[in-house]
Amino acid sequence: MRIYLTLSLLFISISGFATIDRGRVDSLKTLIASSANKQAVPDTVNINRLNTLAANYFESNPDSTLFYGRKSIEQSRKINYKTGIANGLVLTGHANFFKGKFQQGQQDFDEAIVIYKSINDLKGLSNCYKLYGRMDNLLAKYETALYYLNLALDVNKQLKNDNETADIYKNIGIVYFSEGQNSTALDYYYKALYITLKNNDNNASGAIYNDIGVVLQGMEVYPKALDYYKKALNLFKGTNNVTGVGIINQNIGEVLIAHKEYDRAITHLTKAIKIAKKQDDKDGMSSVYTDLGLCYAHKSHFALAKSYLDTSLQIASKYKIVYNQAYALIGMATIYNLQKDFKNAYIYATQGQQLAATLRNLVVRSNAALQLNKTLAGLGRYSDAYEMLKRYNTLKDSLNNNESIQKLTSYNLELNFASKERQLAQQHREKDESYNQRIKQQRLINTVFLTIIAAMLAVSVVYYRQKRKQQKVNAMLEDKNREVLQQKTDLDDQAQKLNNLNILKDRLISVLAHDLRAPLSTLRGLFSLLQDETISHEQMLDMIPTVLKKLEYTSDFLDTLLFWINSQMDNFENSAKSFYVKDIVAYETESYGEQAKLKGIDLIDNVPPEVVASADPNSIRIVIRNLITNAIKFSKQNDTIEITAVQQDDHNYIISVKDTGMGMSDDQLGKLFKSKVNSNAGTNNESGTGMGMLFCKDLVEKCSGKIWVTSIQGQGTKFSFTVPMGTLTETHLEVA
């Protein structure tokens, strides 16, 4: 016989736990994964999702409950989220004792109770007390189990939570049944059933029908027990409660064993063992294996029977499930007695009788005494067998007397419950009649209102027609007005575009006229001197480095200028994509490393390799090139230029180029990004256009970023700009 010990998960109320469908579980997992990718620091929303997911996995996969519960506890401890820690501990404690790890379950519950008391969480405290009581019942610690369950009952009466109160009544009934006090157990079961039926809670009602059937089965009232099992099975199938279906199949199988219908019993027990294995239910596996062993023993398949009972005994012993240990030991004694192997039967019968003595269940104790009596008689120890027979008869008489009283009690309780059901049905009928009366009154009121509304509609139709005509006229006027406004807007846009193109033209003419003329004049003069043979070969060699510098500067400037001109056009495509910033910076530092080295400047690339940006790579490359060349220009020997990239927030990186060079005055800083400035000569008299920073500002803003500068004259300058974060895990930059 097996009572339903796992239903109360469905009543867990901490953090809003509730049973949800597969799609909800998948969506929770998606939300958790998304949050984990975006946030480095745990948050309470994600922790509550983990606990909800762990709770909803319990019925189908307790290992997943342990995984997500532990993850929740770990994240909660990082931010000292006490509610999250306690809720996670309750879930892992429940899964641990369900899998037979009672010591770990006790540690989890003890810590959770301390936390719930500190934060005055009565719901969580009640649930923890209830699970603690259920665990102690499995370990045959009945006084402790009742102590915790009564604590939970007191808390729930304060909270006025009907569902939880019903579940605790049911669990108290389970403890009294385990003690052999069947009439008291039935009293609590019927209290719980009245509440669950009133609230239309099919899952909870099914569990209690099963538990009442178990009591009736123990009293050998088999037809009535089967009636209750069938009620429970129909409710569990309707709610897809896999665990409940497994338990009912086992209990029906045991009734069939009592009727010696072993083949039919094996069919039901096979269904039960499949479910117990799938859910890793140690209690269920041990109990069903014993039942299967007894079936095959009575069919004289002794090898198979011993195999099942050995497995049952190993599980029950390992996980300290006392009732199942005694049940399996008595089963082993039964097998050997059937084979007349009284020597081995004596070993198991003695152990079973000793363990049964620690239990208060008269059925187990009388069965243990009976098997030991058969064993002693088979060994020829008739005096000892006679003493054990007297003990068996005493227990059986006590059991029979209790059963007679309990059967009467059961009948009276059923009558009381049926009376309550009739009262409840009468209340529902009265409510229905009252509801129907209110409906009639409402219909009369509705008829009056409909008449008034019909009259109002007639008036409204006339008004509506006139209003409609006026609206059509107004709509035509609005359409014309919109056309005029749209034409004005189009003209304003065209004027703005023409003005922007004119400003662009003026900028280009200014740059080309003033900034490119000087390098070209220098080249023309040099070639004239070479043509006239005015300068010597040595003088020409001396001038070549200067000319090369101007050519290099002119080439870089033309590249930047052409790219910037393209960016100003309407058809410019900002080809944003994800790329590694390290690739760009490494390319530019390598390109300008020799130039920096010639000036005695240390050019350092400190950009982390994992930084991924999402922007137009060539725009960012040109910005970094301008900032590096600008830093080299205004730095001197033994100065340092460092390029770095750090995360600003969840969406942006900050890329910085910092030098220890000349620095700038406040006046220069104020003009830097506003218009063309007069470029000062560099530390080696390098020249500039004064347009570079303006180009950089435009390109950065087109990449959805911002650029700024900080500088102290004589100490150095730091240019910084932001760039959006990318998402690729692996990419390589092709430098244009």
Summary of the structure (lengths in Angstrom):
residues: 736
radius of gyration: 43.4
end to end distance: 78.2
largest distance: 142.0
contacts: 2440
relative contact order: 0.04
helix: 74%
strand: 6%
